[in-house]
Amino acid sequence: MSLERCLGCMLLVLVGMFSNVQGAFVGVNIGTDVSSMPSASDVVAIVKAHQITHIRLYDADSHMLKALAGSRIEVTVSVTNEEVLGIGESGSAAAAWINKNVASYVPSTNITAIAVGSEVLTSVAHAAPVLVIAMNNLHKALVAADLNFQVKVSTPQSMDIIPKPFPPSTATFNSSWNSTVYQLLQFLKNTNSFYMLNAYPYYGYSNGKGIFPIDYALFKPLPAVKQIVDPNTLFHYNSMFDAMVDATYYSMDALNFSAIPIIVTETGWPWQGGSNEPDATVENAETFINNLIRRVSNNSGPPSQPTIPINTYIYELFNEDKRPGPVSEKNWGLLFKNGSAVFPLSLSGSSQITGNSTTVFCVAKDDASEDKLQDGLNWACGQGKANCSAIQSGKPCYLPNNIKNHASYAYNDYYQKMHTVGGTCDFDGTATTTTNDPSYGTCIFTGSSNSSTRGGTLAPAASGPISAGGSRKLPVSKVQFLISAACLVVVLL
């Protein structure tokens, strides 16, 4: 018995430890309104090729779940809106759904969550009264199958249930949904689950009639005179994305719920639109997605919850050309059906599953002011002697033609040449190190080995920028110590 308990504690220690090491993840939604949709095995091959570690399905397609077996990819399956009512009315229907769509595939297929419907409160009014009942029925079926610790149950909701999301500190849920939302939050708290949020800065900006600048929606730094500040908390919001997440945290707090983490189950930006959709462009989509990946991968939360990372799923993998509606509805995809990218992106940079990246880069911070970035760029290309030829007009790293992109390239070139002799990655607070490769297309950023920049004794300071930074990884000796300590505690018990 002591050995079994020891092994159990070892597992808990390792899970907790590696969840901290991994940090936030960026996953991808996979819609199926696609003409000539690739086969399930081809889709999984594409997902693996782009090193995507988390996916969300809008159903529980058996072909996809079989193809994902053995991949270790974390999968969120979905109860469709059409199924919610029946599962809410019948515990046996919920048990049958779990047996068919979850228990039949785990552990080979790594199913970790169930999304119950999609924006049910605002899109399926007749099912709203039984939404939380359906969630409870599914959870009970998971308990009966001994899967409740592996698989969490939640339900994605849109920002539409928060009528006035800004300023975030005064945001509340629509009072007409208070009873249902209260029951939902109580369920999430009782089951140690998370709130699923669909947050789209694209719509927040395009429907905002010019209230906010587009740079705010695209995670681009704002000049000092245009900073977005909550007048009640004086928190500065560097992106509409953060403000939306914080508005949801404050809305939960208004109902006296806290410590329920938020996962953004959908966000993205369309890369093509109609004549009346001027902001749906390739450039804006590329900027949003790549900045989103960098934002999420820094493992921080919004201003009110800075220690809770914002795990996020991008909408979506492929362009769903069969979707009705405006042109933009058909053009949210990151990839074409052959697996090639619509625009340069680094999805592999979001992969945190291995926790053992060996390459470090120096890039500009998302929230750095353009004035400071310009100063840093000038220093790097001048006194710092960085090779800045690649960011000149017509060269591989010139586009996108913005100060943050150019500064990142120059900062990194300086850092890679000088870090071994004390050169650092700070640039007056505008730079940071990352293991996410910022390379794209033919624009290649050189990297440096973790061993020369993380841990151990720092090199003596040299003239130029100064950096702090450290590794989140635990050395093997500490892993062994934690395991031994866990076993010792169990034995003593």
N, C-alpha and C positions, 0 to 999 in steps of 0.2 A: 504493500500500500504506500509506503514512504517513497519508493521509487516512482510509482505512478504519479503521486502528488508532485514529486520533484520535477518530473518531465512536464507536467502541466504548468508548473510555475515557470520552468525554463521557457516554455512556449509563450506564456504571457509576457515575460520579460523581453523576449526577442521581438514579439509583435509590437510592444510598446516602444522599444528602442528603435526598431527600423522604421516605424511610422513617423518618428521624429526625424530620422535621418532623411527619409524620402521627401518630406515637406509636401507642399501643395502640388497637385497634378493638373494637367490640362488634358481633358478627354475630348471625344468627338461624337456627335449624334450621327446616326445613320438612318436617313429617310429612304423610303422605297418608291416614291412617286417618280420613278425614273424609267424612261423608255429603254428597253434592252438592258435592264439592270444586270450587272455582272453576276456570275454564280456566287453562291455563298463562299466557296473555297477561294475564288478569285478575290472577293472582298476581304477575306481574312488575310490573304497574301499581301494585298495592298496595305492593309492596316499594319501588318508586321513590318513591311518594307519602310514605312514611315515611322516606325518605332512608337506607335500609339499604344499606350498602356491601359487606357480606360475608354470604353465605348458605351453608348446608350442606344438601345433598340426601342422603337416605338411600338413593338409588340413582343411576342415570344416565339419568333419564327424558328421552327424546328431545324430547318436547314442551316441557319446561322449558328444556332446553339450547338449543333453537331460539329460544324466546321471549326468552332472555337475551342473544342475539346483539346486539352493539353497545351494550349497557347499561353496560359497564365494571365491573359488579358482580363482585367476586371470588367464585368458585364452588368449593366443595369437593364433588366427586362421591364416591359410595361404591360399593364392591364389597359386595354383600349377603352376609350370613353363608352363604347357600346357595351362593354362587359361590366362596367361599374355597377349598374343597377342590379343585375342578376346576382353578383357577388355580395352586394349589400343586403340583398333580401334573403340570402341562403348561405348558412355556414358550410353546408355540404358542397355547394358550388365553389366556395372559396377553397375548400380542401381538395376538390378535384382539380382546380386550376393550379394549385401548388404542386400536386403530385405529377401533373402532366407537364408543366412548364418550368419547374425548378428542381424538384427532387429527382426527376428522371435524368438530369444532366450533371448535377454536382456529385462528386467534387471534380470530375474531369473538366467540366466547364466552370469557370470561376465566377459564378453569379454572386454578386454581393449586395444588390439592391433591387427593389421593385418600385417602379413609379406607377402609382395608381391613377390612371387617367392623365389627361393633359389640360391644365387650366379649366378644371371642371366647374369651378364656381362662376366663371364668367362665360363659359361656352356650352355647358350642359346643365341648364338650370334644373331640370327634372331629376337629375341624379345627385345634385348637391346635398339634399337632405340625408342621403344614405352614404355619402362619401366616407365619413369617418367610421361608420359601421362596417363598410367594405374593408377598410384598412385594418380594423380590429379583427374581422373574420380571417383575413389573410395572415395576420400575425399569429392568431391562435393556431392556424393550420401549420405555420412554420414551427411553432412550439411543439406541436404534436409530432412533427417530422424531425425534431431536434436540430433545426436549422436557423433558429431565431437569433443566435449569436453571430452567424455568418452573414445572414441576409437581412437587411433593414428595409422597412416599409415607409414610404413617404409619398407625397403627391405634388407635382409641379404646379405652381401658381404664377400668374403674370403680375406685373406691376400695376395692372388695372385695378386691383383690389385695394390699392393705396392711392386715394384720389389726389392728394397733394404731397408728393414725395420730397419737395424742397420748400423750406430747409429741412434736412433729414431729422433734426431734433424734435420737430413738431409733427412728424408724419404719424398717421394712424391708419389702421385698416378701415375700410368702408363699414360704417356702423351696422348696415343691414346684414353683414356677414358675421357680426361679432360672435354670435352663439356657435356657429359652425367653426369659425377660426379658433375660438377658445378651445373647443373640443379637439380640433386638429393639433394645436400646440400641446395640449395636455397629453395626447397620444404620443407625440414625438418625444416629449420629456420622459414619459413613463417607459418608453421602449428604447431610450438612448439613441434615437434616430436624429435626422437632420431635416431642416426646412429646404425644400427644393424651390428655387426661384428662377423664373425666366426673365432675364433683364436685358433689354435691347436699347443701348444708347442711340442706335440709328433712329429708332422711332422717337425716342426722347428728344433728339435734336430736330429731326425733320418735322415733327408735330409741334415743336416748341415755338415756331414763328419768330425765330431770331432772338429768343430770350437768352440763350447760351451760345457762345462761340463754338464753331465746329471743332476747333482744336481741343476743347474740353471733352467732346465726345470721342475723340480719337487718341486720347492719352498723351497729347502733345503738350509740352510745357507752355504756360501762359505768362505773359509779362506781368510784372508786379502790379500794374494798375488794373489788371483784369482778373486777379485772383478770385476764385469762387470760395466764399467764406460763409459758414453758418453763423448768423448774427447772435445766436443764443449760446453756442458753445465756443465760438471763434475757431472751430476746426477749419482748416484749409482743405478743400477737395481738389485733388489734381486731375480727377477724371469723373465723368458722369457715372461710370460704372461703379466706382467706390461710393458715390452718393446714393445710388440706387440700393446697393447692398446695405449701407448704413440706415437708409430710410426704413428698410425692412426690419433691421435690428431694433430701431426705436419703436416701430409699430408693435413688435412683440413685447417690448418693454412696457408699452402703454397698457397691455393686458396682463402685466406682472409676470411675464416669462423672460427668463434670461438663460444664458449658457446653452441655447439651442443653436448649434452651428448652421450656417447657411452654405449650401452648395448651389452654385449657379448652373442649372441644368440646360439652359440655352442662352447663348449670346453670339453675336456675329455681325457681319456687315455685308450687304449685297454688293457684288462687283459690277453689276449692270442693271440699268433701269430704263424706264420709258422717258419720254420727253418731259414729263412732269415729275421726274425723280432725279434731279440733277446731282444729288449727293451719292447716288449708287454708282460708284466708279471703281475701276481696278485700283487706282492709286489709294483711294480712301479705304477700300477693303484690305489692301496689303498693309497699310499703316495701322489700321485698327487691330487686325489679327496678330501681327508681329509684336505690336506694343502690348496687346493683351497677354500674349505668352510671356513676355518679359515681366509684365506686372504681376501675374499670378505666380510665376516662378521665384519671385523674391520672398515668398513665404510669409508675407505680412497680411494683416487684415485691414479693414477700413479704419478711419480715425477713431471711431468709438470702440472698436474691438481690434486693436493692432496686433494682438497675439494669435488671432484665429485666422489662419490662411483661407483664401477663397478658392477652394477647388471648383473647377469650371469645365463645362462641356461646350465646345464650339458648335454652333449650328452653321454648316453641317458638312458631311464628308463629300457627297456628290451633289451636283446641281439637279434639283427635282423638276425636270422640264414638263412634267405632267400636272404640276400644281396649278389650280385656277388662280385668277387674280391678276394683279399688275405684273409687268415684266420683271420687277425685282424679286417677286416670289419664286421665280424659277432660277435665280442666280445667286444663291447663298453658298454654293459649294466651294470647298477648298480645292477639290480635285476634279479632273475630268474622269470619265469612266475607265480610261486606260491607266489611271493611276498617276498621270502627270499633273503637276500643280497648276492651278489657274494663274497664280502669281508666285514670285519667290517667297518661300516661307521656310521656317525651321521647326517643323513639328517635332522632330527628334529632340530639339532643345527642351521640350516640355517633359520628356521622359525622365521620371525620377525613380523608376522601378529598381534599377540595379544599385543605386546609391554609391557608385564607385567611379564616377567620371574622373578622368585623368588629365583633362585639359582645362586650363584657366584662361579667360579672356578679360580684357579691361574695356568697359563700355560706358557711355554717358548715362547718367541717371535719368529716369523718365521725368522727374519733377524739377530738373535743373533749369534755371532761367536761361533764355537765349543769350543774354548779355554775357553771363559767366561762361557759357559754352563757347562763345566766340573768342573770349579771352583765352580759354584753355586750348582751343584749336590753334589760335595764333602762336601760343607758346610752344605747343607740341611740334608744329610745322617749322617753327623758327628756332628758338633757343634749344628746344628738345631734340632737334635734328631728326624728327620722324620723317619717313618717306611718304609724302602726301600726294604723289603723282596719281595714284589710283582714284582719287576723289576729284580730279580735274575733269572738266567737260569732255564728254566722249569716252571717258575711261570706265572700267568695270564697276567702280563703286561710286560714281557720280550720282546715279539715281538710286533711291529717291533723293532729290536735290533739296535737302534740308539740313539745318545746322546740327541737329542731334546725330544724324547718320554720319555726317562728315567728321564730327568730333569723335564719335565712337571709333571710327577707323584710325584716326590720327592718334588718339589716346592708346589704342591697342598696339599700334606699331611702335610707339615710344616704349610702352610697358614691356613688350616682348624683348626689345633690345637691351633694356636697362634694368630689369628687375633683379638680375643676378648680381648686379653691383650696387644695389640699394635703391634703384629707381622704383617708384611706387605708383599706385593707381588711386589718386585722390583728386587732383586738379581743382583745388579750392572747393572740395566737397561736391563736385559735379560728376564724379566717376565712381564706379564700383566694379569689383571683380565678379565674374560669373562663370559657371561651367556650361552654360547654354551657348552653343556655337552661333554667333551672329552672322555667319557667312550666308550668302544667298546667291543663287544663279552663278555667275562667273566672278562675283565679288567674294574673295576668300580672305578671311581673317586668320592670321597665324596664331597658334596657341602655345601655352607653356605647360610644363609638367606640374601637377599638383605638388609633388615632392619638393619642388624648389620654391614654392610660394606659400604653402600652408603648413602650419605646425612648426615645431622646433624653434630655434632662435632666429629672430628677425635680423636681416642684414643691416649694417649700419646705414643711417640715412644719408642719401646723396642729395645734391642740389636738384630741385625740381619738385614735383607733386609728392604728397605724402599720403600713405594709405594705411588704414587699419583693415583687418579682415581675419577671419578664422575659419577653420573647417568645422562642419557639423558632424563629421565622421568620428566614430569612436575607434581607437586602436584596438587590435585584437586582444591585448592584455586586459583592457577594460571590459570587453565582451566576456572574456573568461571569468573575470572577477565578478561581474554581475550574475552570471549563471551560477557560479559557486556560491555566491551570497544567497541567491534565491533558494538553492537546495538546502543550505545550512539552516535558513529560517524554517523551511518545511520540516526538516528533521527535528529541529528543536520543538516544533509544534507537536 
